[in-house]
């Protein structure tokens, strides 16, 4: 799948640059609402992060554009579990943070003036990851508290890839707004990837500005 996505990206890039009428540069930033889907023994909830970076809109025609981007993306998820038995309980809560450098490659179609729909592949490189949490274990009325704050990079695969789709609106003054859903297709699990399958899922709400 990774090879197919890269092939699509190369084809889109070559076609768009060879037929470009104009190239507009810009920057964007916004909120990430991220989670992870797949095989779990814990309860999973979303994590709120952010993204920021730059983009170039390669104008092909009045209706079609190609938009490669380079974004720092703070993603992750929250996990928790609770077990109890005779004179025993275990309460675990943690936040897993994963920072990526993502390269989305969006094909854009302008439905009307300023309003466009977009879709395309993305490839991401894991920059860092950390897990921070708390484990409370009670035995016969005595509670032991363990604080967790560890590097998590070895638990995750370095490369992430998937597809994204969304909508955006560009104002005449250069300000633009966008909402996008990124569906991970690669397995983020690094250490036990043969037994466990997990994929990133991210909703991004962005505000950007065209410099030209």
N, CA, C and O of each residue as an XYZ file, in Angstrom:
848
protein
N       0.820     -1.213      0.000
C       0.000      0.000      0.000
C       0.857      1.266      0.000
O       0.521      2.255     -0.652
N       1.966      1.223      0.739
C       2.869      2.374      0.798
C       3.401      2.708     -0.590
O       3.468      3.880     -0.961
N       3.779      1.690     -1.363
C       4.324      1.921     -2.701
C       3.267      2.526     -3.624
O       3.570      3.392     -4.444
N       2.019      2.061     -3.481
C       0.938      2.589     -4.309
C       0.675      4.059     -4.009
O       0.467      4.859     -4.922
N       0.684      4.414     -2.718
C       0.454      5.807     -2.328
C       1.572      6.717     -2.841
O       1.313      7.827     -3.307
N       2.807      6.244     -2.753
C       3.921      7.039     -3.260
C       3.835      7.213     -4.771
O       4.167      8.272     -5.303
N       3.385      6.159     -5.458
C       3.225      6.247     -6.911
C       2.156      7.270     -7.268
O       2.338      8.072     -8.184
N       1.036      7.243     -6.541
C      -0.022      8.230     -6.770
C       0.502      9.633     -6.513
O       0.204     10.554     -7.273
N       1.278      9.804     -5.454
C       1.821     11.119     -5.114
C       2.747     11.636     -6.213
O       2.678     12.804     -6.596
N       3.614     10.754     -6.715
C       4.546     11.163     -7.766
C       3.801     11.554     -9.037
O       4.135     12.550     -9.680
N       2.789     10.764     -9.395
C       1.995     11.074    -10.586
C       1.274     12.406    -10.432
O       1.287     13.235    -11.342
N       0.643     12.611     -9.272
C      -0.063     13.883     -9.028
C       0.892     15.065     -9.094
O       0.579     16.099     -9.685
N       2.061     14.904     -8.482
C       3.032     15.996     -8.460
C       3.543     16.316     -9.858
O       3.640     17.485    -10.230
N       3.869     15.295    -10.630
C       4.410     15.529    -11.968
C       3.370     16.155    -12.889
O       3.685     17.062    -13.660
N       2.118     15.667    -12.808
C       1.061     16.209    -13.655
C       0.753     17.654    -13.289
O       0.595     18.509    -14.161
N       0.670     17.915    -11.990
C       0.286     19.255    -11.547
C       1.351     20.302    -11.863
O       1.018     21.401    -12.305
N       2.624     19.980    -11.645
C       3.671     20.959    -11.904
C       3.848     21.225    -13.390
O       4.153     22.347    -13.795
N       3.657     20.189    -14.202
C       3.817     20.373    -15.645
C       2.679     21.183    -16.251
O       2.840     21.797    -17.306
N       1.516     21.184    -15.576
C       0.359     21.910    -16.099
C      -0.011     23.124    -15.241
O      -1.090     23.696    -15.395
N       0.884     23.505    -14.347
C       0.568     24.582    -13.405
C       0.409     25.918    -14.107
O       1.241     26.292    -14.934
N      -0.659     26.641    -13.780
C      -0.856     28.001    -14.248
C      -0.350     29.011    -13.230
O       0.046     30.122    -13.583
N      -0.369     28.605    -11.946
C       0.042     29.498    -10.865
C       0.333     28.647     -9.632
O      -0.290     27.604     -9.433
N       1.283     29.092     -8.802
C       1.593     28.423     -7.546
C       1.457     29.431     -6.414
O       2.123     30.466     -6.409
N       0.600     29.124     -5.467
C       0.359     30.006     -4.327
C       0.884     29.348     -3.056
O       0.582     28.188     -2.776
N       1.676     30.103     -2.288
C       2.253     29.583     -1.052
C       1.450     30.070      0.148
O       0.854     31.147      0.116
N       1.441     29.266      1.202
C       0.696     29.656      2.388
C       1.141     28.908      3.628
O       2.003     28.033      3.563
N       0.546     29.258      4.757
C       0.802     28.597      6.031
C      -0.531     28.314      6.704
O      -1.527     28.991      6.448
N      -0.538     27.300      7.573
C      -1.777     26.922      8.242
C      -1.480     26.380      9.635
O      -0.367     25.934      9.916
N      -2.479     26.423     10.494
C      -2.382     25.868     11.838
C      -3.783     25.539     12.312
O      -4.762     26.087     11.807
N      -3.876     24.644     13.281
C      -5.200     24.301     13.768
C      -5.192     23.217     14.819
O      -4.153     22.889     15.392
N      -6.363     22.667     15.060
C      -6.596     21.694     16.125
C      -6.689     20.286     15.549
O      -7.283     20.074     14.492
N      -6.093     19.327     16.255
C      -6.237     17.901     15.953
C      -7.144     17.241     16.985
O      -6.971     17.445     18.187
N      -8.091     16.467     16.530
C      -8.845     15.562     17.390
C      -8.501     14.155     16.928
O      -9.028     13.678     15.923
N      -7.618     13.494     17.665
C      -7.058     12.238     17.185
C      -7.409     11.084     18.112
O      -7.673     11.264     19.301
N      -7.403      9.895     17.524
C      -7.591      8.665     18.277
C      -6.911      7.556     17.502
O      -6.202      7.811     16.529
N      -7.123      6.341     17.929
C      -6.523      5.203     17.269
C      -7.547      4.069     17.259
O      -8.285      3.881     18.225
N      -7.584      3.326     16.173
C      -8.533      2.225     16.034
C      -7.774      0.921     15.843
O      -6.685      0.901     15.269
N      -8.369     -0.179     16.336
C      -7.725     -1.464     16.139
C      -7.912     -2.394     17.305
O      -8.992     -2.457     17.892
N      -6.843     -3.133     17.653
C      -6.885     -4.155     18.693
C      -6.473     -3.561     20.033
O      -5.364     -3.043     20.167
N      -7.362     -3.632     21.030
C      -7.085     -3.043     22.334
C      -7.601     -3.921     23.459
O      -8.547     -4.689     23.292
N      -6.955     -3.787     24.609
C      -7.491     -4.341     25.844
C      -7.942     -3.216     26.769
O      -8.579     -3.477     27.789
N      -7.620     -1.954     26.425
C      -8.011     -0.805     27.224
C      -9.151     -0.045     26.549
O      -9.476     -0.281     25.385
N      -9.745      0.870     27.308
C     -10.700      1.813     26.750
C      -9.924      2.959     26.107
O      -8.959      3.459     26.686
N     -10.341      3.374     24.911
C      -9.633      4.400     24.159
C     -10.522      5.624     23.990
O     -11.692      5.506     23.624
N      -9.956      6.811     24.261
C     -10.648      8.075     24.052
C      -9.743      9.013     23.252
O      -8.534      8.797     23.158
N     -10.339     10.046     22.682
C      -9.605     10.940     21.791
C      -8.645     11.855     22.559
O      -8.773     12.062     23.765
N      -7.699     12.381     21.822
C      -6.683     13.300     22.346
C      -6.748     14.578     21.531
O      -6.895     14.531     20.310
N      -6.639     15.718     22.196
C      -6.662     17.011     21.512
C      -5.240     17.539     21.367
O      -4.547     17.772     22.358
N      -4.816     17.724     20.122
C      -3.491     18.256     19.842
C      -3.572     19.411     18.855
O      -4.573     20.126     18.807
N      -2.525     19.589     18.075
C      -2.493     20.696     17.114
C      -1.645     20.321     15.917
O      -0.924     19.323     15.941
N      -1.735     21.126     14.868
C      -0.868     20.972     13.701
C      -0.508     22.351     13.175
O      -1.257     23.311     13.362
N       0.633     22.446     12.523
C       1.047     23.696     11.888
C       2.077     23.398     10.814
O       2.811     22.413     10.890
N       2.118     24.264      9.816
C       3.083     24.077      8.742
C       2.763     24.918      7.533
O       2.029     25.902      7.627
N       3.313     24.534      6.398
C       3.137     25.297      5.172
C       2.564     24.455      4.057
O       2.529     23.227      4.145
N       2.115     25.115      3.011
C       1.542     24.415      1.860
C       1.763     25.234      0.600
O       2.089     26.419      0.659
N       1.581     24.587     -0.531
C       1.639     25.253     -1.836
C       0.443     24.783     -2.648
O       0.262     23.580     -2.838
N      -0.370     25.702     -3.127
C      -1.475     25.337     -4.000
C      -1.045     25.538     -5.447
O      -0.787     26.660     -5.884
N      -0.973     24.439     -6.176
C      -0.586     24.467     -7.579
C      -1.868     24.530     -8.408
O      -2.589     23.538     -8.526
N      -2.143     25.686     -8.974
C      -3.379     25.889     -9.736
C      -3.228     25.282    -11.119
O      -2.350     25.681    -11.883
N      -4.079     24.320    -11.444
C      -4.045     23.653    -12.740
C      -5.073     24.262    -13.692
O      -4.791     24.469    -14.872
N      -6.261     24.545    -13.170
C      -7.315     25.179    -13.947
C      -8.213     25.944    -12.992
O      -7.932     26.024    -11.796
N      -9.278     26.497    -13.512
C     -10.209     27.241    -12.672
C     -10.843     26.355    -11.609
O     -11.180     26.832    -10.525
N     -11.007     25.083    -11.905
C     -11.683     24.163    -10.997
C     -10.729     23.249    -10.217
O     -11.057     22.812     -9.114
N      -9.552     22.959    -10.782
C      -8.676     21.956    -10.187
C      -7.370     22.562     -9.692
O      -6.772     23.419    -10.342
N      -6.939     22.087     -8.506
C      -5.644     22.454     -7.944
C      -5.039     21.232     -7.264
O      -5.729     20.258     -6.961
N      -3.731     21.311     -7.035
C      -3.019     20.269     -6.295
C      -2.302     20.948     -5.132
O      -1.606     21.944     -5.331
N      -2.465     20.418     -3.915
C      -1.928     21.102     -2.732
C      -1.065     20.169     -1.891
O      -1.595     19.429     -1.062
N       0.262     20.188     -2.086
C       1.155     19.473     -1.169
C       1.370     20.307      0.092
O       1.414     21.536      0.039
N       1.504     19.619      1.223
C       1.676     20.301      2.502
C       2.794     19.627      3.293
O       3.123     18.466      3.051
N       3.369     20.358      4.232
C       4.331     19.804      5.181
C       3.917     20.293      6.556
O       3.998     21.487      6.843
N       3.469     19.369      7.417
C       2.852     19.744      8.684
C       3.488     19.010      9.858
O       3.751     17.809      9.788
N       3.729     19.749     10.937
C       3.997     19.122     12.230
C       2.645     18.807     12.847
O       1.792     19.689     12.947
N       2.436     17.564     13.262
C       1.129     17.143     13.757
C       1.269     16.432     15.096
O       1.866     15.359     15.177
N       0.715     17.039     16.148
C       0.723     16.451     17.490
C      -0.540     15.610     17.651
O      -1.645     16.148     17.729
N      -0.375     14.305     17.698
C      -1.481     13.364     17.738
C      -1.372     12.482     18.980
O      -0.455     12.641     19.785
N      -2.313     11.554     19.127
C      -2.252     10.631     20.246
C      -3.616     10.121     20.631
O      -4.568     10.203     19.855
N      -3.706      9.592     21.836
C      -4.969      9.073     22.352
C      -4.838      8.886     23.864
O      -3.733      8.874     24.408
N      -5.975      8.744     24.525
C      -6.024      8.440     25.952
C      -6.511      7.017     26.137
O      -7.457      6.588     25.477
N      -5.865      6.280     27.036
C      -6.266      4.907     27.309
C      -6.481      4.707     28.802
O      -5.827      5.346     29.625
N      -7.399      3.819     29.139
C      -7.698      3.549     30.541
C      -8.240      2.139     30.694
O      -8.764      1.557     29.745
N      -8.108      1.589     31.911
C      -8.674      0.287     32.230
C      -8.892      0.205     33.733
O      -8.216      0.879     34.509
N      -9.852     -0.635     34.133
C     -10.135     -0.843     35.548
C     -10.490     -2.306     35.770
O     -11.339     -2.866     35.076
N      -9.832     -2.911     36.739
C     -10.104     -4.296     37.130
C     -10.260     -4.352     38.643
O      -9.607     -3.603     39.370
N     -11.117     -5.231     39.108
C     -11.281     -5.406     40.548
C     -11.652     -6.848     40.854
O     -12.218     -7.557     40.023
N     -11.319     -7.256     42.060
C     -11.640     -8.600     42.526
C     -11.677     -8.614     44.038
O     -11.850     -7.571     44.669
N     -11.517     -9.774     44.615
C     -11.543     -9.897     46.070
C     -10.316     -9.217     46.666
O      -9.183     -9.652     46.461
N     -10.571     -8.124     47.419
C      -9.507     -7.343     48.061
C      -8.475     -6.794     47.068
O      -7.311     -6.592     47.411
N      -8.921     -6.561     45.844
C      -7.968     -6.088     44.834
C      -8.670     -5.156     43.839
O      -9.819     -5.395     43.466
N      -7.980     -4.103     43.416
C      -8.456     -3.253     42.328
C      -7.252     -2.656     41.600
O      -6.189     -2.434     42.180
N      -7.455     -2.413     40.343
C      -6.391     -1.844     39.505
C      -7.007     -0.786     38.600
O      -7.884     -1.096     37.793
N      -6.559      0.459     38.727
C      -7.093      1.586     37.957
C      -5.944      2.231     37.181
O      -4.993      2.747     37.766
N      -6.053      2.191     35.860
C      -4.968      2.677     34.991
C      -5.498      3.730     34.034
O      -6.520      3.524     33.379
N      -4.801      4.863     33.952
C      -5.133      5.911     32.996
C      -3.833      6.503     32.453
O      -2.900      6.776     33.208
N      -3.784      6.699     31.120
C      -2.562      7.238     30.507
C      -2.891      7.993     29.228
O      -3.912      7.759     28.581
N      -2.000      8.895     28.891
C      -2.097      9.662     27.650
C      -0.889      9.341     26.789
O       0.255      9.513     27.212
N      -1.155      8.874     25.581
C      -0.081      8.566     24.630
C      -0.008      9.703     23.617
O      -0.982      9.975     22.914
N       1.141     10.366     23.541
C       1.338     11.466     22.593
C       2.339     11.039     21.523
O       3.377     10.451     21.823
N       2.008     11.346     20.275
C       2.879     10.992     19.150
C       2.972     12.181     18.201
O       1.960     12.642     17.673
N       4.176     12.670     17.989
C       4.408     13.820     17.111
C       4.925     13.341     15.758
O       5.905     12.600     15.678
N       4.248     13.779     14.698
C       4.589     13.362     13.339
C       4.943     14.561     12.470
O       4.471     15.673     12.704
N       5.776     14.323     11.469
C       5.965     15.250     10.368
C       5.235     14.644      9.178
O       5.691     13.665      8.586
N       4.088     15.242      8.833
C       3.214     14.684      7.798
C       3.316     15.459      6.496
O       3.500     16.677      6.495
N       3.193     14.733      5.376
C       3.160     15.346      4.059
C       1.876     14.926      3.345
O       1.871     13.906      2.656
N       0.791     15.682      3.489
C      -0.422     15.409      2.708
C      -0.258     15.906      1.283
O       0.420     16.904      1.037
N      -0.885     15.203      0.344
C      -0.850     15.567     -1.070
C      -2.295     15.590     -1.565
O      -2.839     14.567     -1.982
N      -2.903     16.771     -1.512
C      -4.331     16.897     -1.736
C      -4.670     17.355     -3.153
O      -4.135     18.354     -3.636
N      -5.553     16.626     -3.807
C      -6.163     17.084     -5.052
C      -7.420     17.867     -4.684
O      -8.241     17.381     -3.907
N      -7.581     19.070     -5.230
C      -8.693     19.948     -4.854
C      -9.583     20.236     -6.057
O      -9.107     20.468     -7.168
N     -10.884     20.213     -5.804
C     -11.861     20.573     -6.821
C     -12.740     21.679     -6.264
O     -13.363     21.518     -5.215
N     -12.789     22.814     -6.977
C     -13.580     23.966     -6.536
C     -15.027     23.802     -6.997
O     -15.334     23.872     -8.187
N     -15.894     23.582     -6.029
C     -17.315     23.429     -6.300
C     -17.919     24.748     -6.746
O     -18.737     24.802     -7.664
N     -17.498     25.799     -6.080
C     -17.911     27.151     -6.417
C     -16.791     28.093     -6.011
O     -15.772     27.635     -5.495
N     -16.941     29.361     -6.221
C     -15.892     30.333     -5.937
C     -15.475     30.273     -4.463
O     -16.264     30.610     -3.580
N     -14.234     29.845     -4.200
C     -13.703     29.791     -2.844
C     -13.921     28.477     -2.124
O     -13.133     28.138     -1.241
N     -14.964     27.716     -2.466
C     -15.294     26.475     -1.763
C     -14.792     25.271     -2.544
O     -15.125     25.098     -3.716
N     -13.989     24.442     -1.889
C     -13.420     23.272     -2.573
C     -13.530     22.024     -1.706
O     -13.582     22.096     -0.478
N     -13.564     20.882     -2.381
C     -13.427     19.595     -1.714
C     -12.053     19.050     -2.073
O     -11.525     19.334     -3.148
N     -11.475     18.261     -1.165
C     -10.103     17.802     -1.365
C      -9.937     16.369     -0.880
O     -10.620     15.929      0.046
N      -9.037     15.663     -1.507
C      -8.748     14.285     -1.112
C      -7.373     13.902     -1.639
O      -6.916     14.423     -2.657
N      -6.722     12.986     -0.934
C      -5.418     12.528     -1.381
C      -4.689     11.761     -0.300
O      -5.174     11.671      0.828
N      -3.529     11.206     -0.623
C      -2.748     10.425      0.342
C      -1.893     11.317      1.232
O      -1.671     12.492      0.937
N      -1.422     10.737      2.319
C      -0.414     11.409      3.150
C       0.605     10.383      3.626
O       0.308      9.194      3.740
N       1.795     10.863      3.895
C       2.864     10.051      4.477
C       3.404     10.807      5.679
O       3.633     12.014      5.600
N       3.611     10.109      6.795
C       4.103     10.751      8.004
C       5.305     10.024      8.578
O       5.440      8.808      8.444
N       6.183     10.798      9.226
C       7.348     10.254      9.911
C       7.225     10.578     11.402
O       7.038     11.735     11.778
N       7.332      9.555     12.242
C       7.257      9.755     13.687
C       8.506     10.478     14.176
O       9.626     10.018     13.958
N       8.301     11.616     14.839
C       9.416     12.391     15.389
C       9.701     12.010     16.832
O      10.861     11.871     17.221
N       8.654     11.841     17.627
C       8.813     11.485     19.031
C       7.486     10.976     19.569
O       6.429     11.228     18.989
N       7.551     10.259     20.680
C       6.339      9.773     21.328
C       6.600      9.604     22.816
O       7.709      9.271     23.233
N       5.565      9.839     23.609
C       5.692      9.775     25.059
C       4.395      9.252     25.661
O       3.313      9.547     25.155
N       4.497      8.481     26.733
C       3.319      8.043     27.472
C       3.416      8.566     28.899
O       4.448      8.421     29.554
N       2.339      9.171     29.373
C       2.296      9.731     30.721
C       0.979      9.324     31.370
O      -0.094      9.525     30.802
N       1.073      8.751     32.563
C      -0.148      8.292     33.206
C       0.048      7.924     34.655
O       1.038      8.287     35.290
N      -0.947      7.174     35.169
C      -0.976      6.828     36.590
C      -1.625      5.449     36.754
O      -2.656      5.157     36.149
N      -1.002      4.616     37.579
C      -1.524      3.289     37.881
C      -1.737      3.174     39.381
O      -0.787      3.262     40.159
N      -2.998      2.974     39.787
C      -3.343      2.777     41.194
C      -3.703      1.308     41.406
O      -4.620      0.794     40.765
N      -2.989      0.637     42.297
C      -3.264     -0.761     42.618
C      -3.509     -0.905     44.115
O      -2.686     -0.483     44.928
N      -4.629     -1.494     44.473
C      -5.018     -1.646     45.870
C      -5.062     -3.120     46.237
O      -5.742     -3.913     45.585
N      -4.323     -3.486     47.300
C      -4.318     -4.843     47.823
C      -4.642     -4.798     49.308
O      -3.938     -4.146     50.079
N      -5.702     -5.486     49.710
C      -6.086     -5.557     51.114
C      -6.144     -4.184     51.770
O      -5.691     -4.000     52.900
N      -6.714     -3.217     51.036
C      -6.902     -1.882     51.596
C      -5.710     -0.954     51.489
O      -5.813      0.213     51.866
N      -4.584     -1.433     50.988
C      -3.389     -0.605     50.823
C      -3.206     -0.286     49.335
O      -3.228     -1.176     48.485
N      -3.027      0.998     49.045
C      -2.933      1.451     47.655
C      -1.493      1.783     47.289
O      -0.802      2.505     48.008
N      -1.062      1.250     46.171
C       0.259      1.566     45.613
C       0.053      2.390     44.350
O      -0.669      1.973     43.444
N       0.689      3.564     44.287
C       0.543      4.479     43.155
C       1.836      4.490     42.347
O       2.919      4.722     42.884
N       1.704      4.237     41.050
C       2.845      4.271     40.140
C       2.611      5.344     39.091
O       1.625      5.295     38.357
N       3.524      6.321     39.019
C       3.447      7.364     38.008
C       4.247      6.930     36.781
O       5.357      6.412     36.899
N       3.671      7.148     35.615
C       4.283      6.710     34.356
C       4.647      7.932     33.518
O       3.799      8.787     33.264
N       5.877      8.014     33.100
C       6.326      9.071     32.180
C       7.535      8.528     31.423
O       8.672      8.628     31.885
N       7.267      7.955     30.259
C       8.306      7.242     29.526
C       8.279      7.581     28.044
O       7.252      7.977     27.493
N       9.431      7.415     27.420
C       9.505      7.508     25.963
C       8.770      6.319     25.365
O       8.933      5.187     25.821
N       7.953      6.581     24.332
C       7.105      5.536     23.747
C       7.470      5.261     22.282
O       6.779      4.514     21.591
N       8.551      5.868     21.827
C       8.890      5.815     20.400
C       9.149      4.400     19.912
O       8.807      4.062     18.779
N       9.758      3.556     20.767
C      10.078      2.193     20.360
C       8.829      1.329     20.192
O       8.894      0.259     19.586
N       7.703      1.781     20.719
C       6.461      1.009     20.618
C       5.726      1.264     19.298
O       4.803      0.527     18.952
N       6.128      2.295     18.567
C       5.406      2.698     17.364
C       6.285      2.571     16.122
O       7.506      2.709     16.192
N       5.652      2.311     15.002
C       6.362      2.311     13.727
C       6.767      3.730     13.346
O       6.059      4.691     13.647
N       7.898      3.850     12.689
C       8.415      5.177     12.323
C       7.601      5.817     11.207
O       7.430      7.036     11.192
N       7.095      5.014     10.272
C       6.368      5.534      9.112
C       4.865      5.299      9.272
O       4.426      4.203      9.620
N       4.095      6.345      9.010
C       2.640      6.251      8.984
C       2.172      6.748      7.622
O       2.759      7.671      7.059
N       1.124      6.142      7.097
C       0.559      6.629      5.840
C      -0.927      6.339      5.809
O      -1.426      5.483      6.539
N      -1.631      7.073      4.944
C      -3.069      6.895      4.841
C      -3.647      7.832      3.800
O      -2.944      8.287      2.898
N      -4.924      8.116      3.931
C      -5.617      9.005      3.009
C      -6.395     10.050      3.811
O      -6.817      9.806      4.941
N      -6.568     11.205      3.201
C      -7.319     12.280      3.825
C      -8.360     12.839      2.873
O      -8.208     12.769      1.654
N      -9.426     13.396      3.447
C     -10.470     14.027      2.652
C     -11.101     15.138      3.481
O     -11.189     15.039      4.705
N     -11.542     16.204      2.801
C     -12.149     17.298      3.539
C     -12.689     18.387      2.643
O     -12.840     18.209      1.434
N     -12.976     19.513      3.256
C     -13.480     20.689      2.549
C     -12.680     21.900      3.009
O     -12.147     21.921      4.119
N     -12.603     22.902      2.150
C     -11.921     24.143      2.515
C     -12.608     25.325      1.851
O     -13.271     25.190      0.822
N     -12.431     26.490      2.468
C     -13.011     27.708      1.905
C     -11.950     28.804      1.931
O     -11.353     29.090      2.970
N     -11.730     29.407      0.770
C     -10.715     30.451      0.615
C     -11.381     31.796      0.400
O     -12.189     31.958     -0.514
N     -11.037     32.772      1.254
C     -11.594     34.118      1.140
C     -10.734     34.962      0.207
O      -9.589     34.611     -0.078
N     -11.276     36.053     -0.257
C     -10.570     36.913     -1.204
C      -9.350     37.591     -0.586
O      -8.442     37.995     -1.312
N      -9.310     37.723      0.744
C      -8.172     38.362      1.416
C      -7.038     37.382      1.726
O      -6.055     37.766      2.359
N      -7.157     36.130      1.296
C      -6.100     35.142      1.490
C      -6.310     34.214      2.664
O      -5.641     33.185      2.751
N      -7.209     34.536      3.564
C      -7.502     33.666      4.698
C      -8.336     32.475      4.230
O      -9.260     32.628      3.431
N      -8.004     31.306      4.731
C      -8.783     30.121      4.358
C      -9.041     29.236      5.571
O      -8.285     29.246      6.543
N     -10.122     28.474      5.491
C     -10.529     27.569      6.560
C     -10.702     26.172      5.969
O     -11.130     26.019      4.825
N     -10.367     25.161      6.758
C     -10.517     23.802      6.240
C     -10.829     22.820      7.365
O     -10.456     23.027      8.520
N     -11.517     21.756      6.995
C     -11.789     20.627      7.887
C     -11.448     19.360      7.130
O     -11.867     19.185      5.985
N     -10.690     18.472      7.760
C     -10.197     17.279      7.074
C     -10.206     16.077      8.012
O      -9.984     16.198      9.217
N     -10.469     14.916      7.419
C     -10.392     13.650      8.156
C      -9.286     12.799      7.558
O      -9.297     12.509      6.362
N      -8.332     12.398      8.387
C      -7.222     11.557      7.954
C      -7.415     10.141      8.489
O      -7.523      9.936      9.698
N      -7.458      9.180      7.592
C      -7.619      7.774      7.953
C      -6.303      7.048      7.731
O      -5.849      6.908      6.595
N      -5.693      6.587      8.810
C      -4.451      5.845      8.704
C      -4.673      4.456      8.131
O      -5.626      3.771      8.502
N      -3.801      4.045      7.233
C      -3.870      2.712      6.629
C      -2.728      1.815      7.086
O      -2.790      0.598      6.915
N      -1.698      2.399      7.659
C      -0.562      1.599      8.136
C      -0.776      1.193      9.591
O      -1.576      1.795     10.307
N      -0.057      0.175     10.007
C      -0.110     -0.285     11.387
C       0.872      0.529     12.220
O       2.077      0.493     11.972
N       0.361      1.266     13.208
C       1.241      2.089     14.035
C       2.002      1.263     15.058
O       3.034      1.703     15.565
N       1.504      0.066     15.368
C       2.155     -0.786     16.364
C       3.523     -1.233     15.863
O       3.647     -1.775     14.765
N       4.545     -1.000     16.679
C       5.894     -1.314     16.254
C       6.450     -2.592     16.835
O       7.049     -3.389     16.114
N       6.262     -2.805     18.139
C       6.907     -3.935     18.795
C       6.190     -5.256     18.539
O       6.829     -6.297     18.383
N       4.843     -5.210     18.496
C       4.064     -6.439     18.316
C       3.183     -6.333     17.070
O       2.009     -6.701     17.102
N       3.750     -5.831     15.982
C       2.952     -5.567     14.788
C       2.416     -6.834     14.131
O       1.462     -6.767     13.356
N       3.014     -7.992     14.427
C       2.496     -9.238     13.865
C       1.229     -9.704     14.590
O       0.442    -10.466     14.029
N       1.030     -9.252     15.831
C      -0.134     -9.669     16.613
C      -1.181     -8.571     16.783
O      -2.362     -8.864     16.965
N      -0.756     -7.317     16.726
C      -1.648     -6.191     17.017
C      -1.707     -5.258     15.818
O      -0.676     -4.925     15.233
N      -2.914     -4.837     15.451
C      -3.110     -3.902     14.348
C      -3.811     -2.648     14.876
O      -4.893     -2.726     15.459
N      -3.175     -1.493     14.663
C      -3.739     -0.219     15.107
C      -3.468      0.841     14.043
O      -2.411      0.845     13.411
N      -4.444      1.747     13.850
C      -4.308      2.794     12.832
C      -4.711      4.149     13.404
O      -5.647      4.258     14.197
N      -3.984      5.172     12.983
C      -4.306      6.538     13.390
C      -5.575      7.032     12.709
O      -5.847      6.685     11.560
N      -6.350      7.847     13.427
C      -7.491      8.553     12.862
C      -7.480      9.966     13.433
O      -7.440     10.157     14.649
N      -7.518     10.958     12.536
C      -7.361     12.348     12.971
C      -8.352     13.255     12.241
O      -8.471     13.205     11.016
N      -9.057     14.081     13.008
C      -9.862     15.165     12.450
C      -9.077     16.461     12.645
O      -8.636     16.759     13.755
N      -8.902     17.228     11.575
C      -8.143     18.477     11.628
C      -9.021     19.666     11.232
O      -9.666     19.661     10.183
N      -9.030     20.671     12.085
C      -9.703     21.942     11.807
C      -8.619     23.005     11.695
O      -7.862     23.219     12.642
N      -8.535     23.679     10.540
C      -7.396     24.560     10.269
C      -7.827     25.960      9.855
O      -8.911     26.175      9.313
N      -6.930     26.903     10.135
C      -7.011     28.257      9.606
C      -5.684     28.534      8.894
O      -4.615     28.294      9.456
N      -5.753     29.037      7.663
C      -4.527     29.287      6.906
C      -4.543     30.642      6.231
O      -5.529     31.378      6.261
N      -3.392     30.941      5.615
C      -3.283     32.220      4.903
C      -2.390     32.043      3.677
O      -1.305     31.468      3.760
N      -2.867     32.546      2.540
C      -2.093     32.557      1.293
C      -1.237     33.824      1.262
O      -1.754     34.924      1.456
N       0.063     33.676      1.020
C       0.964     34.831      0.968
C       0.871     35.572     -0.355
O       1.199     36.757     -0.424
N       0.427     34.889     -1.410
C       0.348     35.552     -2.717
C      -0.921     35.163     -3.436
O      -1.163     35.621     -4.553
